[in-house]
Amino acid sequence: MSRILFLCTGNYYRSRFAEAYFNHHAARRGVPWRADSKGLARDLGTTGNRGPISPHALTELASRGIPRQGTPRWPARVEAPDFLRYPRVIVLSRREHEPMMREYFPEHSELVEYLEIGDLDIETPTQAIARLALDLDAMVEALRGA
């Protein structure tokens, strides 16, 4: 089974939604890929996130009929070896995260894929998640046809 890694700042909202949504739809469509997610922030404690996963992510997953899988894990931080473990790494905002990639992981900043899904200060969860879901659906379908 191939692996994909989704990255956002704190591994709390966008990347967590992407991981759960992708895994749900890939499994339903028989796509042999599995997603994980992590955060780019070097100190996840400084992000201001409270709890293991964003209530926005949970609400948007539930509204799409995607059940919770056990007790949510706490956010995890990406490390350099992760970029070698995953054949695909997708970072959820070029505008926001490319500077972080260049600072923390310059040798990988040009090798990852970028989407442009805004955080809460840019767009509402409903807007952001709707666009992210479309991108993820297209990704699952492309992998299904590959």
JOZI-V913962 format. One record per residue. N is the residue number from 1. PHI is phi in whole degrees, -180 to 180 (none if undefined). BURIAL is 1 if it has 16 or more other ideal C-beta (glycine too) atoms within 10 Angstrom, else 0. Layout:
n | phi | burial
N | PHI | BURIAL
N | PHI | BURIAL
This chain:
n | phi | burial
1 | none | 0
2 | -84 | 0
3 | -122 | 0
4 | -131 | 1
5 | -123 | 1
6 | -103 | 1
7 | -124 | 1
8 | -137 | 1
9 | -68 | 1
10 | -114 | 1
11 | 54 | 1
12 | -127 | 1
13 | -125 | 1
14 | -65 | 1
15 | -68 | 1
16 | -70 | 1
17 | -60 | 1
18 | -58 | 1
19 | -60 | 1
20 | -67 | 1
21 | -65 | 1
22 | -59 | 1
23 | -62 | 1
24 | -62 | 1
25 | -75 | 1
26 | -64 | 1
27 | -63 | 0
28 | -64 | 0
29 | -100 | 0
30 | 71 | 0
31 | -87 | 1
32 | -82 | 0
33 | -125 | 1
34 | -134 | 0
35 | -104 | 1
36 | -129 | 1
37 | -147 | 1
38 | -150 | 1
39 | -114 | 1
40 | -86 | 1
41 | -58 | 1
42 | -73 | 0
43 | -128 | 0
44 | -64 | 1
45 | -70 | 0
46 | -91 | 0
47 | -78 | 1
48 | 83 | 0
49 | -72 | 1
50 | -121 | 0
51 | 93 | 0
52 | -78 | 0
53 | -153 | 1
54 | -63 | 1
55 | -60 | 0
56 | -64 | 1
57 | -63 | 1
58 | -63 | 1
59 | -64 | 0
60 | -68 | 1
61 | -66 | 1
62 | -62 | 0
63 | -67 | 0
64 | -103 | 0
65 | 75 | 0
66 | -100 | 1
67 | -73 | 0
68 | -68 | 0
69 | -108 | 0
70 | 69 | 0
71 | -78 | 0
72 | -62 | 0
73 | -80 | 0
74 | -80 | 0
75 | -55 | 1
76 | -123 | 0
77 | -100 | 0
78 | -73 | 1
79 | -126 | 0
80 | -52 | 0
81 | -61 | 0
82 | -60 | 1
83 | -69 | 1
84 | -92 | 0
85 | -81 | 0
86 | -113 | 1
87 | -67 | 0
88 | -132 | 0
89 | -126 | 1
90 | -119 | 1
91 | -101 | 1
92 | -87 | 1
93 | -160 | 1
94 | -62 | 0
95 | -56 | 0
96 | -83 | 1
97 | -105 | 1
98 | -61 | 0
99 | -61 | 0
100 | -67 | 1
101 | -61 | 1
102 | -65 | 0
103 | -76 | 0
104 | -91 | 1
105 | -138 | 1
106 | -59 | 0
107 | -71 | 0
108 | -115 | 1
109 | -63 | 1
110 | -94 | 0
111 | -99 | 0
112 | -89 | 1
113 | -99 | 0
114 | -120 | 1
115 | -111 | 1
116 | -128 | 1
117 | -113 | 1
118 | -73 | 1
119 | -77 | 1
120 | -60 | 0
121 | -81 | 0
122 | -107 | 0
123 | -150 | 0
124 | -69 | 0
125 | -56 | 1
126 | -61 | 0
127 | -67 | 0
128 | -62 | 1
129 | -68 | 1
130 | -61 | 0
131 | -70 | 0
132 | -64 | 1
133 | -61 | 1
134 | -62 | 0
135 | -63 | 1
136 | -69 | 1
137 | -60 | 0
138 | -64 | 0
139 | -65 | 1
140 | -62 | 1
141 | -65 | 0
142 | -65 | 0
143 | -69 | 1
144 | -65 | 0
145 | -83 | 0
146 | -76 | 0
